[in-house]
Amino acid sequence: MKFPIAAQVVSVADVYDALTSERVYKSAYSHEKAMEMILNGECGAFNPLLLDCLVEVGDRILKELDLHSLDGCRTLRWRASPRS
């Protein structure tokens, strides 16, 4: 089964976010460790072309995270709207 490329991109982004975000049950991994885990296949199998793209933009991702962080820690950049 072939998944749409948009779904594949979201999947890679979701795994990266999950790895680099702190959760109540785990600490956040560094950008470098998350990249290593994804590229080594520790988090699933991804389209090799997307992995090449991830490597290509890896430094820009890190720069963007630094721009949107507070004291070097990632911050929550969205807030869910309250349920009715």
C-alpha positions, -999 to +999 in steps of 0.1 A: +000+000+000+014+034-009+006+063+013+001+099+000+033+119+003+016+145+025+008+118+050+043+105+049+056+141+056+032+145+085+043+111+099+080+121+099+071+155+115+050+138+141+077+114+152+103+142+153+079+163+175+071+133+198+108+127+203+118+163+209+089+172+232+088+166+269+060+144+280+048+135+316+063+100+310+096+110+293+121+138+289+126+154+255+154+141+233+178+165+218+175+175+181+206+155+174+194+123+192+160+125+176+176+128+141+198+099+148+169+077+160+148+086+130+176+081+105+186+048+121+151+034+118+145+033+155+111+050+151+097+032+120+104+030+083+102+062+063+105+071+027+143+074+020+136+106+000+120+122+030+149+112+052+172+129+027+150+160+029+150+158+067+188+158+068+189+187+044+166+209+065+178+196+099+198+227+107+169+250+098+146+230+120+170+234+149+173+272+142+135+276+141+132+257+174+157+280+190+139+310+177+106+298+193+121+286+226+124+302+260+157+297+278+166+268+254+134+249+262+107+242+237+075+259+243+040+250+234+031+271+204-006+263+201-035+260+224-065+238+218-098+256+218-121+248+248-148+222+242-184+233+242 
